[in-house]
Amino acid sequence: MADNSADMILFQELERKRLAIVNEINTYTAVLEGNRNVGMHGPLLDSEGFPRSDIDVVAVRTARNRIICLNTDHNEVMKQLEAVSARLLSKTQAGVEGMNTDFTATVPSSEPPSRSVPFLLVGQVTPGSPADLAGICVDDRVTRFGSILASNFTGLQAIAAVVKSTKPKGAIPVTLLRRCGESTSTHHSILYKPEGNKSLGLHIVPLT
């Protein structure tokens, strides 16, 4: 129990750190938006090769550099959150199994469990979006989106329902399969719903 409490405290500390990073990213993103929405890749020079006079070039460069650094920090915090979450989940499952010693579930090796079956393909991720900050990549295959698995997936309306039912700044657990050469790895991400009507920055299509 003491170890579980320590992990919970660590999770809360990491979550506070993550929120602070996200808030700072939003601050610098607002700088880019305020400079004619130049974004991370818009040109800083005019057609004659001189610094643009319609934007604050120094502020834009500073904001871009900070966003890059903050994204790196955010990815590191997300990795730590993932590790702590996995430990907490493992301990919770162990406790449940200990209370139900007469129950045993087995899955035939020829049939993967439904939670590992991909049912969505990531087609596009908007840079700097919540999906990007969560480490989701194009061509990732989704095996879990909130409470949705392949076994209960009925269409994109189910995904929309999960997002709608999640409060702003609320967490949506996402599990992904990612191919790297001949191997495939599993990634656990936490997608945070933005405030207002902002998009998750994630375009997904059902796998058929």
Backbone as CSV, one residue per row, in Angstrom:
resi,resn,N_x,N_y,N_z,CA_x,CA_y,CA_z,C_x,C_y,C_z
1,MET,0.824,-1.201,0.000,0.000,0.000,0.000,0.858,1.250,0.000
2,ALA,1.976,1.227,0.769,2.859,2.392,0.833,3.435,2.702,-0.534
3,ASP,3.834,1.643,-1.265,4.391,1.842,-2.596,3.348,2.436,-3.532
4,ASN,2.095,1.948,-3.394,1.018,2.454,-4.229,0.785,3.936,-3.953
5,SER,0.815,4.323,-2.674,0.629,5.725,-2.306,1.749,6.583,-2.862
6,ALA,2.974,6.069,-2.811,4.116,6.817,-3.337,3.970,7.036,-4.834
7,ASP,3.516,6.003,-5.541,3.312,6.141,-6.983,2.196,7.130,-7.288
8,MET,1.155,7.126,-6.467,0.054,8.065,-6.691,0.519,9.504,-6.484
9,ILE,1.331,9.724,-5.465,1.879,11.062,-5.221,2.762,11.486,-6.385
10,LEU,3.589,10.550,-6.860,4.462,10.844,-7.995,3.636,11.159,-9.233
11,PHE,2.562,10.398,-9.443,1.692,10.645,-10.596,1.116,12.054,-10.534
12,GLN,0.664,12.462,-9.351,0.079,13.794,-9.192,1.116,14.888,-9.431
13,GLU,2.336,14.659,-8.954,3.401,15.634,-9.176,3.736,15.752,-10.662
14,LEU,3.816,14.612,-11.339,4.102,14.624,-12.773,2.968,15.277,-13.552
15,GLU,1.735,15.048,-13.112,0.592,15.656,-13.792,0.615,17.179,-13.637
16,ARG,0.985,17.652,-12.456,1.110,19.107,-12.262,2.205,19.672,-13.159
17,LYS,3.298,18.944,-13.260,4.392,19.380,-14.127,3.946,19.391,-15.580
18,ARG,3.204,18.363,-15.982,2.717,18.293,-17.357,1.804,19.472,-17.675
19,LEU,0.903,19.787,-16.749,-0.018,20.900,-16.971,0.729,22.226,-17.074
20,ALA,1.774,22.392,-16.260,2.573,23.618,-16.323,3.251,23.746,-17.686
21,ILE,3.763,22.622,-18.189,4.405,22.632,-19.510,3.384,22.972,-20.590
22,VAL,2.204,22.349,-20.522,1.160,22.608,-21.515,0.738,24.073,-21.487
23,ASN,0.600,24.630,-20.293,0.223,26.043,-20.181,1.273,26.946,-20.820
24,GLU,2.547,26.598,-20.624,3.612,27.411,-21.219,3.620,27.258,-22.740
25,ILE,3.377,26.038,-23.213,3.281,25.827,-24.664,2.145,26.666,-25.243
26,ASN,1.014,26.691,-24.537,-0.125,27.484,-25.003,0.217,28.966,-25.052
27,THR,1.014,29.420,-24.087,1.422,30.824,-24.065,2.236,31.169,-25.300
28,TYR,3.204,30.320,-25.628,4.047,30.587,-26.799,3.290,30.341,-28.106
29,THR,2.334,29.413,-28.081,1.501,29.205,-29.263,0.682,30.454,-29.559
30,ALA,0.224,31.117,-28.498,-0.528,32.363,-28.668,0.341,33.441,-29.308
31,VAL,1.645,33.433,-28.999,2.566,34.388,-29.622,2.608,34.157,-31.128
32,LEU,2.693,32.903,-31.532,2.720,32.576,-32.960,1.404,32.958,-33.631
33,GLU,0.298,32.687,-32.945,-1.007,33.030,-33.508,-1.163,34.540,-33.635
34,GLY,-0.589,35.278,-32.671,-0.677,36.732,-32.703,0.209,37.366,-33.750
35,ASN,1.124,36.605,-34.294,1.993,37.088,-35.371,1.535,36.483,-36.693
36,ARG,0.324,36.852,-37.057,-0.276,36.428,-38.325,-0.320,34.907,-38.465
37,ASN,-0.476,34.258,-37.317,-0.603,32.793,-37.289,0.521,32.122,-38.077
38,VAL,1.760,32.586,-37.834,2.911,32.108,-38.604,3.244,30.650,-38.316
39,GLY,2.837,30.162,-37.138,3.068,28.763,-36.802,4.540,28.427,-36.612
40,MET,4.834,27.139,-36.665,6.197,26.662,-36.438,7.039,26.682,-37.705
41,HIS,6.402,26.804,-38.856,7.162,26.660,-40.100,6.925,27.783,-41.103
42,GLY,6.125,28.781,-40.731,5.888,29.893,-41.645,7.164,30.681,-41.897
43,PRO,7.300,31.306,-43.072,8.525,32.046,-43.416,8.736,33.266,-42.534
44,LEU,9.991,33.522,-42.202,10.352,34.702,-41.414,10.954,35.793,-42.291
45,LEU,11.203,35.472,-43.539,11.773,36.438,-44.479,10.740,36.778,-45.546
46,ASP,10.843,38.005,-46.065,9.930,38.404,-47.133,10.465,37.936,-48.485
47,SER,9.789,38.327,-49.546,10.161,37.869,-50.883,11.534,38.359,-51.315
48,GLU,12.040,39.415,-50.661,13.355,39.954,-51.003,14.455,39.434,-50.084
49,GLY,14.087,38.550,-49.171,15.082,37.950,-48.290,15.353,38.721,-47.016
50,PHE,14.534,39.719,-46.726,14.699,40.501,-45.503,13.711,40.020,-44.445
51,PRO,14.035,40.251,-43.148,13.093,39.867,-42.091,11.732,40.524,-42.314
52,ARG,10.692,39.755,-42.158,9.342,40.277,-42.371,9.046,41.434,-41.424
53,SER,8.423,42.462,-41.948,8.099,43.645,-41.148,6.717,43.552,-40.516
54,ASP,5.932,42.543,-40.929,4.568,42.425,-40.414,4.469,41.514,-39.200
55,ILE,5.597,40.963,-38.758,5.613,40.131,-37.557,6.836,40.471,-36.713
56,ASP,6.791,40.059,-35.452,7.939,40.219,-34.555,8.810,38.970,-34.712
57,VAL,9.795,39.065,-35.576,10.621,37.906,-35.917,11.330,37.341,-34.690
58,VAL,11.863,38.214,-33.846,12.578,37.754,-32.647,11.633,36.984,-31.729
59,ALA,10.433,37.521,-31.520,9.460,36.854,-30.648,9.045,35.504,-31.225
60,VAL,8.892,35.449,-32.544,8.500,34.193,-33.193,9.594,33.145,-33.040
61,ARG,10.841,33.553,-33.264,11.957,32.610,-33.114,12.057,32.107,-31.684
62,THR,11.904,33.023,-30.741,11.963,32.632,-29.330,10.846,31.649,-28.996
63,ALA,9.635,31.954,-29.470,8.493,31.082,-29.197,8.696,29.699,-29.809
64,ARG,9.192,29.665,-31.030,9.425,28.374,-31.692,10.453,27.542,-30.937
65,ASN,11.539,28.171,-30.537,12.583,27.446,-29.798,12.051,26.906,-28.475
66,ARG,11.263,27.734,-27.782,10.722,27.302,-26.498,9.727,26.155,-26.678
67,ILE,8.907,26.232,-27.719,7.931,25.165,-27.965,8.639,23.849,-28.254
68,ILE,9.718,23.903,-29.023,10.490,22.689,-29.316,11.039,22.089,-28.025
69,CYS,11.626,22.937,-27.186,12.182,22.458,-25.907,11.085,21.926,-24.993
70,LEU,9.969,22.648,-24.940,8.866,22.236,-24.073,8.238,20.936,-24.550
71,ASN,8.160,20.741,-25.857,7.640,19.473,-26.377,8.526,18.305,-25.965
72,THR,9.842,18.538,-25.969,10.774,17.502,-25.510,10.541,17.198,-24.038
73,ASP,10.383,18.266,-23.233,10.105,18.083,-21.807,8.784,17.346,-21.608
74,HIS,7.782,17.709,-22.407,6.466,17.086,-22.281,6.537,15.595,-22.605
75,ASN,7.265,15.249,-23.646,7.405,13.839,-24.010,8.069,13.045,-22.895
76,GLU,9.055,13.647,-22.243,9.741,12.968,-21.143,8.800,12.766,-19.963
77,VAL,8.025,13.791,-19.639,7.063,13.668,-18.545,6.006,12.614,-18.876
78,MET,5.578,12.577,-20.139,4.587,11.590,-20.547,5.124,10.168,-20.396
79,LYS,6.407,9.972,-20.699,7.016,8.654,-20.520,7.001,8.256,-19.048
80,GLN,7.308,9.220,-18.176,7.293,8.939,-16.741,5.873,8.660,-16.259
81,LEU,4.906,9.433,-16.766,3.510,9.195,-16.401,3.055,7.814,-16.850
82,GLU,3.481,7.424,-18.038,3.121,6.108,-18.563,3.673,5.005,-17.670
83,ALA,4.920,5.163,-17.233,5.544,4.149,-16.381,4.832,4.053,-15.032
84,VAL,4.518,5.211,-14.445,3.833,5.219,-13.150,2.427,4.651,-13.296
85,SER,1.735,5.029,-14.376,0.379,4.526,-14.615,0.385,3.008,-14.760
86,ALA,1.393,2.490,-15.451,1.494,1.043,-15.636,1.683,0.338,-14.295
87,ARG,2.505,0.931,-13.420,2.715,0.333,-12.091,1.423,0.354,-11.281
88,LEU,0.722,1.485,-11.317,-0.527,1.589,-10.569,-1.558,0.599,-11.092
89,LEU,-1.641,0.474,-12.413,-2.590,-0.461,-13.010,-2.244,-1.896,-12.652
90,SER,-0.948,-2.206,-12.667,-0.502,-3.556,-12.334,-0.868,-3.914,-10.897
91,LYS,-0.673,-2.961,-9.980,-0.990,-3.218,-8.573,-2.487,-3.360,-8.367
92,THR,-3.256,-2.549,-9.121,-4.708,-2.642,-9.013,-5.198,-3.996,-9.505
93,GLN,-4.657,-4.435,-10.642,-5.051,-5.732,-11.189,-4.640,-6.867,-10.263
94,ALA,-3.462,-6.723,-9.654,-2.992,-7.759,-8.732,-3.926,-7.864,-7.539
95,GLY,-4.406,-6.697,-7.071,-5.335,-6.701,-5.946,-6.649,-7.366,-6.299
96,VAL,-7.140,-7.099,-7.503,-8.390,-7.710,-7.948,-8.232,-9.210,-8.104
97,GLU,-7.109,-9.632,-8.683,-6.872,-11.064,-8.865,-6.753,-11.766,-7.524
98,GLY,-6.165,-11.064,-6.529,-6.031,-11.660,-5.215,-7.371,-11.870,-4.534
99,MET,-8.356,-11.003,-4.886,-9.689,-11.121,-4.296,-10.527,-12.171,-5.013
100,ASN,-10.116,-12.571,-6.205,-10.878,-13.537,-6.989,-9.976,-14.699,-7.377
101,THR,-9.534,-15.436,-6.401,-8.545,-16.485,-6.631,-9.128,-17.672,-7.379
102,ASP,-10.492,-17.787,-7.418,-11.096,-18.923,-8.100,-11.321,-18.651,-9.580
103,PHE,-11.028,-17.430,-10.019,-11.284,-17.059,-11.411,-9.989,-17.038,-12.192
104,THR,-9.985,-17.727,-13.321,-8.813,-17.745,-14.186,-9.262,-17.531,-15.615
105,ALA,-8.634,-16.573,-16.288,-8.978,-16.298,-17.685,-7.786,-16.625,-18.553
106,THR,-8.029,-17.372,-19.615,-6.962,-17.706,-20.540,-7.381,-17.310,-21.942
107,VAL,-6.409,-16.947,-22.753,-6.668,-16.561,-24.134,-5.840,-17.450,-25.033
108,PRO,-6.448,-18.141,-26.001,-5.685,-18.999,-26.909,-4.612,-18.198,-27.614
109,SER,-3.445,-18.778,-27.758,-2.335,-18.065,-28.375,-2.619,-17.712,-29.819
110,SER,-3.524,-18.460,-30.469,-3.839,-18.194,-31.869,-4.802,-17.025,-32.038
111,GLU,-5.376,-16.539,-30.931,-6.334,-15.444,-31.007,-5.940,-14.357,-30.019
112,PRO,-5.481,-13.201,-30.485,-5.063,-12.145,-29.572,-6.255,-11.578,-28.829
113,PRO,-6.075,-11.092,-27.589,-7.181,-10.478,-26.861,-7.673,-9.244,-27.598
114,SER,-8.965,-8.917,-27.428,-9.573,-7.816,-28.174,-8.878,-6.494,-27.907
115,ARG,-8.285,-6.352,-26.733,-7.660,-5.080,-26.416,-6.371,-4.849,-27.207
116,SER,-5.865,-5.872,-27.880,-4.655,-5.698,-28.680,-4.957,-5.662,-30.175
117,VAL,-6.247,-5.713,-30.533,-6.642,-5.694,-31.940,-6.845,-4.246,-32.390
118,PRO,-6.117,-3.790,-33.397,-6.289,-2.409,-33.862,-7.594,-2.238,-34.634
119,PHE,-8.233,-1.094,-34.447,-9.485,-0.832,-35.160,-9.524,0.566,-35.774
120,LEU,-8.491,1.365,-35.504,-8.398,2.704,-36.085,-6.985,2.941,-36.599
121,LEU,-6.871,3.722,-37.650,-5.575,4.116,-38.198,-5.447,5.628,-38.107
122,VAL,-4.310,6.088,-37.599,-4.051,7.524,-37.506,-3.586,8.020,-38.871
123,GLY,-4.387,8.891,-39.475,-4.055,9.397,-40.801,-3.341,10.725,-40.784
124,GLN,-3.576,11.514,-39.725,-2.962,12.839,-39.659,-2.901,13.315,-38.221
125,VAL,-1.809,13.987,-37.870,-1.636,14.597,-36.552,-1.178,16.036,-36.759
126,THR,-1.896,16.979,-36.198,-1.549,18.390,-36.344,-0.406,18.746,-35.398
127,PRO,0.683,19.316,-35.910,1.810,19.702,-35.050,1.364,20.645,-33.931
128,GLY,1.834,20.369,-32.713,1.508,21.205,-31.570,0.148,20.941,-30.961
129,SER,-0.610,20.018,-31.531,-1.954,19.704,-31.037,-1.883,18.761,-29.837
130,PRO,-3.008,18.566,-29.123,-3.017,17.597,-28.024,-2.567,16.205,-28.457
131,ALA,-2.951,15.800,-29.665,-2.529,14.482,-30.158,-1.024,14.429,-30.359
132,ASP,-0.467,15.512,-30.881,0.981,15.587,-31.089,1.705,15.553,-29.752
133,LEU,1.190,16.314,-28.783,1.809,16.358,-27.460,1.719,15.011,-26.749
134,ALA,0.711,14.223,-27.105,0.557,12.896,-26.501,1.480,11.865,-27.135
135,GLY,2.210,12.279,-28.173,3.146,11.367,-28.816,2.521,10.462,-29.854
136,ILE,1.304,10.781,-30.288,0.637,9.989,-31.320,1.224,10.339,-32.678
137,CYS,1.458,9.329,-33.502,2.111,9.531,-34.798,1.240,9.015,-35.947
138,VAL,1.460,9.583,-37.117,0.778,9.120,-38.320,1.127,7.648,-38.561
139,ASP,0.152,6.878,-38.964,0.257,5.436,-39.242,0.206,4.580,-37.984
140,ASP,0.105,5.204,-36.799,-0.142,4.414,-35.594,-1.498,3.731,-35.732
141,ARG,-1.619,2.543,-35.156,-2.890,1.818,-35.157,-3.425,1.783,-33.731
142,VAL,-4.648,2.211,-33.569,-5.247,2.358,-32.246,-5.912,1.057,-31.817
143,THR,-5.538,0.572,-30.632,-6.174,-0.624,-30.073,-7.079,-0.275,-28.894
144,ARG,-6.945,0.951,-28.414,-7.825,1.421,-27.335,-7.950,2.934,-27.428
145,PHE,-9.184,3.419,-27.303,-9.423,4.858,-27.242,-10.430,5.093,-26.133
146,GLY,-9.929,5.497,-24.964,-10.807,5.597,-23.807,-11.332,4.227,-23.445
147,SER,-12.650,4.084,-23.436,-13.268,2.791,-23.115,-13.549,1.954,-24.357
148,ILE,-13.170,2.462,-25.529,-13.481,1.774,-26.780,-12.359,0.827,-27.180
149,LEU,-12.736,-0.430,-27.420,-11.835,-1.457,-27.936,-12.416,-1.971,-29.252
150,ALA,-11.664,-2.837,-29.912,-12.165,-3.419,-31.157,-13.479,-4.161,-30.926
151,SER,-13.620,-4.763,-29.753,-14.799,-5.578,-29.455,-16.077,-4.767,-29.298
152,ASN,-15.961,-3.480,-28.925,-17.174,-2.672,-28.750,-17.189,-1.437,-29.651
153,PHE,-16.296,-1.412,-30.642,-16.249,-0.289,-31.577,-17.383,-0.410,-32.590
154,THR,-18.217,0.612,-32.657,-19.368,0.593,-33.563,-19.276,1.657,-34.650
155,GLY,-18.208,2.437,-34.622,-18.059,3.500,-35.611,-17.455,4.738,-34.980
156,LEU,-17.145,5.718,-35.809,-16.504,6.930,-35.306,-17.391,7.706,-34.344
157,GLN,-18.709,7.453,-34.396,-19.592,8.127,-33.450,-19.289,7.698,-32.019
158,ALA,-18.779,6.477,-31.854,-18.399,6.010,-30.519,-17.192,6.784,-30.006
159,ILE,-16.252,7.087,-30.907,-15.085,7.885,-30.529,-15.516,9.295,-30.170
160,ALA,-16.425,9.853,-30.976,-16.934,11.199,-30.705,-17.629,11.255,-29.351
161,ALA,-18.325,10.180,-28.989,-19.024,10.131,-27.708,-18.040,10.135,-26.543
162,VAL,-16.915,9.423,-26.708,-15.887,9.412,-25.663,-15.328,10.815,-25.460
163,VAL,-15.021,11.483,-26.563,-14.465,12.836,-26.475,-15.477,13.785,-25.845
164,LYS,-16.734,13.681,-26.262,-17.770,14.573,-25.748,-17.990,14.382,-24.255
165,SER,-17.903,13.143,-23.790,-18.151,12.854,-22.375,-16.958,13.181,-21.485
166,THR,-15.823,13.490,-22.098,-14.620,13.835,-21.331,-14.602,15.330,-21.036
167,LYS,-14.374,15.682,-19.796,-14.337,17.089,-19.414,-13.089,17.761,-19.992
168,PRO,-13.135,19.078,-20.214,-11.934,19.800,-20.660,-10.768,19.544,-19.712
169,LYS,-9.606,19.291,-20.264,-8.388,18.928,-19.539,-8.448,17.497,-19.007
170,GLY,-9.538,16.783,-19.336,-9.663,15.400,-18.905,-8.787,14.478,-19.737
171,ALA,-8.453,13.319,-19.170,-7.537,12.378,-19.819,-8.295,11.286,-20.565
172,ILE,-7.818,10.974,-21.763,-8.345,9.861,-22.556,-7.192,8.889,-22.810
173,PRO,-7.183,7.729,-22.170,-6.109,6.754,-22.409,-6.181,6.215,-23.836
174,VAL,-5.052,6.169,-24.486,-4.983,5.667,-25.857,-3.837,4.665,-25.950
175,THR,-4.110,3.503,-26.509,-3.073,2.497,-26.722,-2.857,2.333,-28.219
176,LEU,-1.591,2.297,-28.608,-1.231,2.304,-30.022,-0.283,1.173,-30.369
177,LEU,-0.385,0.694,-31.586,0.608,-0.212,-32.153,1.401,0.581,-33.180
178,ARG,2.719,0.537,-33.061,3.579,1.324,-33.955,4.607,0.409,-34.600
179,ARG,4.647,0.449,-35.912,5.605,-0.369,-36.649,6.931,0.359,-36.791
180,CYS,7.992,-0.385,-36.576,9.347,0.146,-36.762,10.144,-0.940,-37.479
181,GLY,10.247,-0.809,-38.800,10.900,-1.857,-39.570,10.055,-3.109,-39.571
182,GLU,10.641,-4.205,-39.139,9.930,-5.478,-39.109,9.230,-5.725,-37.780
183,SER,9.471,-4.871,-36.805,8.895,-5.078,-35.478,7.745,-4.108,-35.214
184,THR,6.907,-4.476,-34.253,5.780,-3.648,-33.839,5.828,-3.486,-32.329
185,SER,5.712,-2.249,-31.869,5.758,-1.980,-30.436,4.443,-1.367,-29.974
186,THR,4.150,-1.536,-28.695,2.933,-0.992,-28.094,3.268,0.273,-27.320
187,HIS,2.465,1.301,-27.513,2.677,2.572,-26.824,1.392,2.973,-26.111
188,HIS,1.535,3.385,-24.856,0.399,3.865,-24.076,0.520,5.381,-23.943
189,SER,-0.477,6.088,-24.416,-0.464,7.546,-24.376,-1.671,8.059,-23.600
190,ILE,-1.563,9.293,-23.144,-2.674,9.959,-22.476,-3.010,11.198,-23.284
191,LEU,-4.180,11.198,-23.887,-4.636,12.313,-24.709,-5.503,13.217,-23.845
192,TYR,-5.143,14.480,-23.760,-5.878,15.422,-22.923,-6.781,16.304,-23.776
193,LYS,-8.050,16.348,-23.409,-9.020,17.145,-24.155,-8.777,18.628,-23.904
194,PRO,-8.635,19.425,-24.955,-8.388,20.857,-24.771,-9.657,21.587,-24.343
195,GLU,-9.474,22.789,-23.827,-10.614,23.603,-23.437,-11.231,24.271,-24.663
196,GLY,-12.467,24.739,-24.510,-13.132,25.415,-25.614,-13.484,24.449,-26.727
197,ASN,-13.493,24.961,-27.922,-13.825,24.143,-29.089,-12.588,23.731,-29.878
198,LYS,-11.441,23.733,-29.216,-10.204,23.374,-29.901,-10.197,21.889,-30.263
199,SER,-9.566,21.603,-31.373,-9.513,20.230,-31.879,-8.420,19.419,-31.188
200,LEU,-8.610,18.106,-31.188,-7.566,17.210,-30.686,-6.397,17.146,-31.652
201,GLY,-6.622,17.593,-32.884,-5.551,17.547,-33.887,-5.256,16.142,-34.360
202,LEU,-6.297,15.322,-34.388,-6.123,13.902,-34.705,-7.159,13.474,-35.734
203,HIS,-6.690,12.982,-36.872,-7.599,12.436,-37.892,-7.418,10.924,-37.927
204,ILE,-8.488,10.214,-37.647,-8.436,8.756,-37.598,-9.487,8.167,-38.534
205,VAL,-9.183,6.998,-39.057,-10.120,6.300,-39.945,-10.247,4.856,-39.476
206,PRO,-11.430,4.281,-39.589,-11.615,2.883,-39.179,-10.818,1.940,-40.075
207,LEU,-10.312,0.893,-39.486,-9.633,-0.149,-40.248,-10.681,-1.140,-40.735
208,THR,-10.602,-1.483,-42.005,-11.591,-2.413,-42.547,-10.922,-3.718,-42.941
